[in-house]
Amino acid sequence: MAAEEVVHIIDVESGNLRSLQNAIEYLGYKVQFISNASEFKIDEIEKLFLPGVGNFGHFVDQIRDRGFVEPIKSYIESGKPIMGICVGLQALFNGSEESPGSKGLGIIDSKLSKFDDSDKSVPHIGWNSLQIDDLNGVGKTLYGLNPNSNYYFVHSYAAIISKNEKSKLINDQNWELATGRYGNEEFIAAVVKDNVFATQFHPEKSGTAGLKIIRAFLEQQKFADLTSLKESNVPEVANTEHTFTGLSRRVVACLDVRTNDQGDLVVTKGDQYDVREKSKDGSSGDVVNLGKPVELAQKYYEQGADEITFLNITSFRNSPLRDAPMLQVLKKAAKTIFVPLTVGGGIKDVIDPDGTKIPALDVATMYFRSGADKVSIGSDAVIAAENFYKNNQVPTGESPMETISKPYGVQAVVISVDPKRFYINDPKDIPYKSIRTSIPGPNGEQYCYYKVTSQGGRKVHDLGAWELCYACERLGAGEILLNCIDKDGSNSGYDLELIDFIKTSTKLPVIASSGAGKPEHFEEVFKNTKTDAALGAGMFHRGEYTVRDVKLYLKNKGLQVRIDDEEL
């Protein structure tokens, strides 16, 4: 690599590009962004990235509006290397079912469509593997794409292909393909043709396996022997499951972040949202301090966490949003953590101390540009859902979920649901959906429903959790972080009834949260519910178990997990 070599990235403000910048810089290169065609000077560009996250129409329309179409095509014709990522791959196609009125670049003669959600969650979120077609029978792979590795996908639309379409792309259009499988649907995970390389997954969010692919592209190490690709050092277990979706079981590490009484930003954990130390007489002391956010997040990444979630439980009312501590946490964490980062708390319309009004979309944009891949919305999701029902289930287009998902895609918006169990004698007594429970109430009640809460569990609403999730899917959410106040801090395992109850309300992926105290609880929730992921917090912060402990336990129980033991 030449000293001070510069890599260019096209930036049309579509999702988190900081992580890609960080990955490229981590590998020893410099990055320069190009935000409009006037900055696009082909003679000065040696390697080009076309990354994007979110809505196909928003992305390709921005490409056109900023005058990028002809420069990109001219660059490709020049023979210089270009790599598309996620929507950057999708933009190479003619168009997408997601945005029928928006035209792609037409470099690949095919279209994109939405995954079938009748038998699986959509969006497709998580770690999946690749199938690599042998290149002309010579046992080669491209840019280090490894069928033994897992890569991070997050998308609702894809180039879903039949055998006939696959043959046309390979034989008639001369594309080399790596494919993925989500349930029964095969889709294009990566394409290569001459100087063009693009991935549907996010290599900058795929740990060491993804960094290897970016490095291979930067060094133009196009071919590698399939037989040379390393398999995991962790021995396989007999009768290991192969999930229907193809996704590995996702283990998420969560950090509740707030300021203590000295003004330091700390990771904390308490019992049902009470995070202060308790003295022998029951009085409250300072905020429980379990470590520094960036240091703990780095540790969990190195232990193999599939995602890391930061939940801001302090309002930071005394500082302008642009100076908010969580922005700094994200910027620092994203420099060396190459898995998805979610941030929650304060993603709403805000007013800075100087009176400046900042819309939720602008707040989210600040977090995305600081390194977040997803934002989590809690209290404002409850308000939006209540208004949704008041408005005869017609979206207004004004809630944070709607305004953020429109440009960034639904996969960028998580709703944090905090329900509390309430027992009833008869389902007919309430207007909300309920379940017959195997855990009777204090007076022998056989039924229960879950009321949602907001403001950190302090305010209880009449709205049911089922109804909240149903509404939020229609308002632009793409994933559900499902907490349970009754289980929080208990270390007694997840509320299994709640998880499957919520899965009946939505096609969205669900992350089970609250109650994990040992690896067995992760096994229980994965085997006995339809959850898409499981989250742990206190058990990791206290050092009782590591993320790797949980994953090795799950693997030894025959569950499909990603073990990141690769070396760069």
C-alpha positions in Angstrom: 0.0 0.0 0.0 1.3 3.4 -0.9 1.9 5.8 2.0 -1.0 8.1 2.7 -3.2 6.3 0.1 -6.7 7.9 0.0 -9.9 6.0 -0.5 -13.0 7.8 -1.6 -16.5 7.2 -0.3 -19.7 8.6 -1.9 -21.8 10.2 0.8 -25.5 10.9 0.1 -26.4 11.0 3.8 -27.8 7.5 3.8 -27.1 5.8 7.2 -24.0 5.3 9.2 -20.9 5.8 7.1 -18.6 6.5 10.0 -18.1 2.8 10.7 -17.0 2.2 7.1 -14.6 5.2 7.4 -13.3 3.7 10.7 -12.8 0.3 9.2 -10.8 1.7 6.2 -8.7 3.9 8.5 -8.2 0.9 10.9 -6.7 -0.9 7.9 -4.2 1.9 7.3 -5.8 4.1 4.6 -7.2 7.7 4.6 -10.8 8.5 3.7 -12.2 11.3 1.7 -16.0 11.7 1.3 -17.6 12.9 -2.0 -21.0 14.5 -1.4 -21.8 15.8 -4.9 -20.7 15.4 -8.5 -18.6 18.6 -8.5 -16.2 16.8 -6.1 -16.0 13.7 -8.3 -12.7 13.8 -10.1 -12.1 10.5 -11.7 -8.4 11.1 -12.3 -7.9 11.6 -8.5 -9.9 8.6 -7.4 -8.1 5.2 -7.2 -10.6 3.2 -5.1 -14.3 4.1 -4.6 -17.0 2.9 -2.2 -20.7 3.3 -2.8 -22.3 2.5 0.6 -25.9 3.1 1.7 -28.4 2.0 4.3 -32.1 2.4 4.2 -34.7 3.2 1.6 -33.8 2.3 -2.1 -35.7 5.3 -3.5 -34.2 7.8 -1.1 -30.7 6.5 -2.0 -30.9 6.4 -5.8 -32.9 9.6 -5.9 -30.1 11.3 -4.0 -27.6 9.7 -6.4 -29.4 11.3 -9.3 -30.2 14.7 -7.6 -26.5 15.1 -6.7 -25.4 14.4 -10.3 -23.6 11.1 -9.5 -25.1 8.8 -12.2 -22.8 9.6 -15.1 -19.7 10.0 -13.0 -20.2 6.6 -11.4 -20.8 4.9 -14.8 -17.7 6.7 -16.3 -15.7 5.6 -13.3 -16.8 1.9 -13.8 -15.9 2.2 -17.5 -12.5 3.4 -16.6 -11.7 0.0 -15.0 -10.9 1.4 -11.5 -12.2 -0.6 -8.5 -15.6 0.2 -7.0 -17.3 -1.5 -4.1 -21.0 -1.2 -3.2 -22.4 -2.0 0.2 -26.0 -2.8 1.1 -28.2 -0.3 -0.8 -25.0 0.5 -2.7 -25.3 -3.0 -4.2 -29.1 -2.6 -4.7 -28.5 0.7 -6.6 -26.7 -1.3 -9.3 -30.0 -3.0 -10.3 -32.7 -1.6 -12.5 -35.1 -0.9 -9.7 -36.8 -2.2 -6.5 -40.3 -3.1 -5.4 -39.6 -0.9 -2.4 -39.6 2.3 -4.6 -41.3 1.6 -7.9 -40.9 5.1 -9.1 -37.2 5.3 -8.6 -34.7 4.0 -11.2 -31.5 2.2 -10.3 -28.2 2.5 -12.2 -29.2 -0.4 -14.4 -25.7 -2.0 -14.3 -27.3 -5.3 -13.3 -30.3 -6.2 -15.4 -32.6 -7.4 -12.7 -34.9 -6.0 -9.9 -35.3 -6.3 -6.2 -38.3 -7.5 -4.2 -39.4 -7.9 -0.6 -38.7 -11.0 1.4 -41.8 -13.2 2.1 -42.8 -12.6 5.7 -45.3 -15.4 5.9 -42.8 -17.8 7.4 -40.1 -15.6 8.9 -39.4 -12.1 10.4 -38.8 -9.2 8.0 -36.4 -7.3 7.9 -33.7 -9.9 7.5 -31.5 -8.9 10.5 -28.5 -10.8 11.7 -25.6 -13.0 10.9 -25.9 -15.3 7.9 -23.5 -17.4 5.8 -22.8 -17.4 2.1 -22.9 -20.0 -0.6 -20.1 -19.4 -3.2 -20.4 -20.7 -6.7 -17.1 -22.3 -7.8 -15.6 -19.9 -10.3 -15.4 -21.9 -13.5 -14.6 -25.0 -11.6 -11.2 -23.7 -10.4 -11.8 -23.7 -6.7 -11.5 -19.9 -6.3 -13.4 -17.3 -4.2 -13.5 -13.6 -4.6 -12.1 -10.9 -2.3 -11.9 -13.4 0.5 -15.6 -14.2 0.7 -15.7 -17.2 3.0 -18.4 -19.8 3.2 -17.1 -20.7 6.7 -17.8 -17.2 8.1 -20.9 -15.3 9.1 -21.7 -11.8 7.8 -24.1 -9.2 9.1 -27.2 -8.5 7.0 -29.9 -5.9 7.6 -32.5 -5.5 4.8 -36.1 -6.1 3.8 -35.6 -6.1 0.0 -33.1 -8.2 -1.9 -32.3 -9.6 -5.3 -34.2 -12.8 -4.7 -33.4 -15.2 -7.6 -34.7 -18.4 -9.1 -32.3 -20.9 -10.7 -33.2 -19.5 -14.1 -32.5 -15.9 -13.1 -29.3 -17.0 -11.4 -28.2 -18.7 -14.6 -28.9 -15.6 -16.7 -26.9 -13.4 -14.4 -23.9 -15.8 -14.5 -24.0 -17.0 -18.1 -25.6 -14.1 -20.0 -24.4 -11.1 -18.0 -21.1 -12.6 -16.8 -21.6 -11.8 -13.1 -19.9 -13.9 -10.4 -22.2 -14.4 -7.5 -22.2 -15.3 -3.8 -25.7 -16.1 -2.6 -27.4 -16.2 0.7 -30.5 -18.0 1.9 -33.2 -16.6 4.1 -35.7 -19.3 4.8 -36.6 -20.8 1.4 -35.6 -17.7 -0.6 -32.2 -17.5 -2.2 -30.8 -14.0 -2.8 -27.7 -12.3 -4.0 -25.3 -11.6 -1.2 -22.4 -10.4 -3.3 -21.6 -9.8 -7.0 -18.3 -9.4 -8.9 -17.7 -8.4 -12.5 -14.4 -7.0 -13.7 -13.7 -4.0 -11.4 -17.2 -4.0 -9.8 -17.6 -5.6 -6.4 -20.7 -5.2 -4.2 -22.1 -6.9 -1.0 -25.6 -7.0 0.4 -24.2 -7.5 3.8 -22.1 -4.9 5.8 -18.5 -6.0 5.9 -17.7 -3.0 8.2 -20.2 -4.5 10.7 -19.1 -8.1 10.3 -16.2 -8.3 12.7 -12.8 -9.6 11.6 -14.4 -11.6 8.7 -15.7 -8.4 7.2 -12.5 -6.4 7.7 -10.7 -9.1 5.7 -13.1 -8.5 2.8 -12.5 -4.7 2.9 -8.8 -5.3 3.0 -8.9 -7.7 0.1 -10.7 -5.1 -1.9 -8.4 -2.3 -1.0 -5.4 -4.4 -1.8 -7.1 -5.8 -4.9 -6.5 -9.4 -3.8 -9.4 -10.5 -6.0 -8.9 -14.3 -6.0 -8.2 -16.7 -3.2 -8.2 -20.5 -3.0 -11.4 -21.8 -1.4 -9.3 -24.5 0.3 -7.1 -21.9 1.9 -9.9 -20.2 3.8 -9.7 -20.9 7.5 -12.5 -22.7 9.3 -13.4 -22.0 13.0 -11.0 -23.2 15.7 -14.0 -24.2 17.8 -14.9 -27.9 17.2 -18.2 -28.7 15.6 -20.8 -30.3 17.8 -22.8 -33.3 16.6 -26.4 -32.6 15.7 -25.9 -28.8 15.6 -29.1 -27.2 14.3 -29.4 -25.4 11.0 -32.0 -22.7 11.6 -34.7 -22.4 9.0 -33.8 -18.8 8.4 -30.1 -19.5 8.1 -29.4 -16.9 10.8 -27.1 -17.6 13.8 -28.6 -17.1 17.2 -27.9 -13.5 18.0 -26.5 -12.5 21.4 -26.7 -8.8 22.2 -24.8 -7.0 25.0 -26.7 -4.0 26.5 -25.2 -1.1 28.4 -27.4 1.2 30.4 -25.5 4.5 30.4 -26.1 7.5 32.7 -24.2 10.1 34.7 -23.5 9.4 38.4 -23.6 12.1 41.1 -20.0 13.2 40.3 -21.0 13.8 36.6 -19.1 10.8 35.3 -20.6 8.7 32.5 -21.0 5.1 33.7 -22.6 1.8 32.8 -25.1 0.9 35.5 -27.7 -1.7 36.3 -30.4 -2.0 38.9 -33.6 -3.7 39.9 -36.6 -2.6 37.9 -35.0 0.7 36.8 -33.7 1.7 40.3 -30.0 2.0 39.7 -28.8 3.4 43.0 -26.7 1.5 45.6 -28.7 0.5 48.7 -27.4 0.8 52.2 -28.2 -1.6 55.0 -31.0 0.7 56.2 -32.5 0.8 52.7 -31.5 4.3 51.9 -30.2 5.1 48.4 -26.6 6.0 47.6 -24.8 6.9 44.4 -25.6 5.3 41.0 -24.2 1.8 40.6 -21.0 2.0 38.6 -20.1 -1.1 36.6 -17.6 0.5 34.3 -16.9 2.9 31.5 -19.2 2.6 28.4 -16.6 2.5 25.7 -14.2 0.1 27.6 -17.0 -2.3 28.4 -18.4 -2.2 24.8 -14.9 -3.0 23.5 -14.6 -5.9 25.8 -18.0 -7.4 24.8 -17.0 -6.9 21.1 -13.8 -8.9 21.7 -15.8 -11.6 23.5 -18.0 -12.0 20.4 -21.1 -10.0 21.0 -23.2 -9.9 17.8 -24.5 -6.4 18.6 -24.0 -3.8 21.3 -26.8 -1.6 22.5 -26.3 1.7 24.5 -29.4 2.8 26.4 -29.0 6.4 27.5 -31.0 6.7 30.8 -29.9 10.3 31.5 -31.5 13.2 29.7 -28.4 15.5 29.6 -30.7 18.5 29.6 -27.8 20.9 30.5 -25.9 20.6 27.2 -26.6 21.2 23.5 -27.5 18.1 21.6 -24.3 18.4 19.4 -22.3 18.0 22.6 -24.3 15.2 24.2 -22.0 12.6 25.9 -23.6 9.7 24.0 -22.5 11.1 20.7 -18.9 11.0 22.0 -19.4 7.5 23.3 -20.6 6.3 19.9 -17.7 8.0 18.0 -15.1 6.4 20.3 -16.8 3.0 20.3 -17.2 2.9 16.5 -13.5 3.4 15.9 -12.6 -0.2 17.0 -15.9 -2.0 17.3 -17.0 -3.6 14.0 -20.4 -5.0 14.9 -23.8 -3.1 14.9 -24.3 -0.4 17.5 -27.7 0.7 18.6 -28.4 3.8 20.8 -31.6 4.5 22.7 -32.8 7.4 24.8 -33.5 10.9 23.6 -34.4 10.0 20.0 -37.2 12.5 19.7 -38.0 16.1 18.9 -35.8 18.1 21.4 -35.2 21.7 22.3 -31.6 22.7 23.1 -30.8 25.0 26.0 -30.6 28.0 23.6 -34.2 27.3 22.4 -33.3 25.7 19.1 -35.8 23.1 18.1 -34.3 19.9 16.6 -36.6 17.3 14.9 -36.2 13.7 15.8 -34.9 13.0 12.3 -32.0 15.4 12.8 -31.3 13.9 16.2 -31.2 10.4 14.7 -29.0 11.7 11.9 -26.4 13.0 14.5 -26.3 9.5 16.0 -26.0 7.7 12.7 -23.2 10.0 11.7 -21.5 9.4 15.0 -21.5 5.6 14.5 -24.9 4.2 15.4 -26.5 1.7 13.0 -29.9 1.8 14.7 -31.8 4.1 17.0 -34.1 2.9 19.7 -37.3 4.8 20.5 -39.2 4.2 23.8 -41.6 6.7 25.3 -42.3 8.5 22.0 -43.2 5.1 20.4 -46.0 4.8 23.0 -47.3 8.3 22.3 -47.2 7.6 18.5 -49.1 4.3 19.0 -51.8 6.0 21.1 -52.2 8.7 18.4 -52.3 5.9 15.7 -55.4 4.4 17.4 -57.0 7.7 18.1 -56.6 8.5 14.3 -58.5 5.3 13.3 -55.2 3.5 12.6 -54.1 6.0 10.0 -50.5 7.1 10.2 -49.9 10.8 10.2 -46.3 10.7 8.9 -45.2 12.9 11.8 -44.0 10.5 14.4 -40.2 9.9 14.9 -40.6 6.3 13.6 -42.1 7.6 10.4 -39.8 10.5 9.8 -36.6 8.5 10.5 -37.6 5.3 8.7 -38.5 7.2 5.5 -34.9 8.1 4.5 -33.0 5.5 6.6 -35.3 2.5 6.2 -37.3 0.6 8.8 -34.3 -1.5 9.8 -32.7 1.6 11.4 -35.6 2.1 13.9 -36.0 -0.1 17.0 -38.8 0.3 19.4 -38.0 -0.3 23.1 -41.1 -1.9 24.7 -41.4 -1.9 28.5 -44.5 -3.9 29.5 -45.7 -4.9 32.9 -47.9 -7.9 33.5 -51.5 -7.4 34.8 -53.8 -10.3 35.8 -57.4 -10.5 34.8 -60.2 -12.9 35.4 -61.8 -12.8 32.0 -60.3 -11.5 28.6 -63.7 -9.9 27.9 -63.0 -7.5 30.8 -60.5 -5.5 28.7 -60.3 -4.1 25.2 -56.7 -5.4 24.7 -55.4 -8.8 23.7 -54.5 -11.1 26.5 -53.2 -14.6 27.1 -54.1 -17.6 29.2 -51.0 -17.9 31.5 -49.3 -20.9 33.0 -48.4 -18.7 36.0 -51.6 -17.9 37.8 -52.1 -14.5 39.5 -52.1 -13.8 43.2 -55.9 -14.5 43.4 -55.8 -17.4 41.1 -56.3 -15.4 37.9 -55.8 -17.5 34.7 -55.4 -14.7 32.3 -53.1 -11.7 31.9 -52.2 -8.9 29.6 -49.3 -6.5 29.4 -49.7 -2.8 29.9 -46.9 -0.7 28.4 -45.0 1.8 30.4 -42.9 4.9 29.5 -40.5 7.3 31.0 -38.2 4.5 32.3 -41.1 2.5 33.7 -42.4 5.3 35.8 -45.6 5.9 33.8 -48.1 3.0 33.1 -50.4 3.3 30.1 -53.7 1.4 29.5 -52.4 0.5 26.0 -51.5 -3.2 25.6 -48.0 -4.3 24.5 -49.5 -6.4 21.7 -51.3 -3.3 20.4 -48.2 -1.1 20.7 -46.1 -3.5 18.6 -48.8 -3.9 16.0 -49.1 -0.1 15.6 -45.3 0.5 15.6 -44.8 -1.9 12.7 -47.2 0.1 10.7 -45.5 3.4 11.7 -42.1 2.5 10.5 -40.4 0.4 13.1 -38.1 -2.4 12.0 -37.3 -4.3 15.2 -38.6 -4.7 18.7 -36.5 -4.6 21.9 -38.8 -6.4 24.3 -38.1 -5.7 27.9 -40.2 -6.8 30.9 -40.3 -4.8 34.1 -41.4 -7.8 36.1 -38.2 -9.6 35.1 -35.7 -6.8 35.1 -32.8 -7.4 37.5 -34.3 -10.7 38.6 -31.7 -13.0 37.0 -34.6 -15.6 36.8 -34.8 -15.9 33.0 -36.9 -14.2 30.3 -40.7 -13.9 30.2 -41.3 -16.7 27.6 -45.0 -16.1 27.5 -44.6 -12.4 26.8 -42.1 -13.1 23.9 -44.3 -15.5 22.0 -47.4 -13.3 22.7 -45.7 -10.3 21.1 -44.4 -12.5 18.1 -48.1 -13.0 17.2 -48.6 -9.2 16.8 -45.8 -8.5 14.3 -43.6 -9.8 11.6 -40.7 -7.8 12.9 -37.6 -9.4 14.6 -37.8 -9.4 18.4 -34.9 -9.1 20.8 -35.8 -10.7 24.1 -34.6 -8.7 27.1 -34.8 -8.6 30.9 -34.1 -11.5 33.2 -31.0 -13.2 31.8 -28.8 -14.4 34.7 -26.9 -17.4 33.2 -26.3 -19.1 29.9 -29.1 -21.6 30.5 -31.6 -18.7 30.1 -30.3 -18.0 26.6 -30.8 -21.6 25.7 -34.3 -21.6 27.2 -35.4 -18.6 25.3 -34.0 -19.7 22.0 -35.4 -23.2 22.2 -38.8 -22.4 23.7 -39.8 -19.2 21.9 -39.7 -17.7 18.5 -37.4 -14.8 19.5 -34.9 -13.6 17.0 -32.2 -12.5 19.4 -31.5 -12.4 23.2 -30.0 -9.6 25.2 -27.8 -9.7 28.3 -26.6 -7.0 30.6 -25.9 -7.3 34.3 -24.5 -10.9 34.1 -21.9 -9.5 31.7 -21.2 -6.3 33.6 -20.7 -8.1 36.9 -18.2 -10.5 35.3 -20.3 -13.6 36.2 -20.2 -14.8 32.6 -18.7 -13.5 29.4 -20.4 -13.3 26.1 -18.1 -16.0 24.8 -19.1 -18.2 27.8 -22.8 -17.9 26.7 -22.0 -18.6 23.0 -19.8 -21.7 23.7 -22.5 -23.0 26.0 -25.1 -22.5 23.3 -22.9 -24.1 20.7 -22.3 -27.1 23.0 -26.1 -27.4 23.3 -26.4 -27.7 19.5 -27.5 -24.2 18.8 -26.3 -22.3 15.8 -24.1 -19.4 16.9 -21.3 -17.2 15.5 -18.0 -17.7 17.2 -15.6 -14.9 16.1 -12.1 -16.5 16.4 -10.7 -15.2 13.2 -7.5 -13.2 13.0 -7.1 -10.2 10.6 
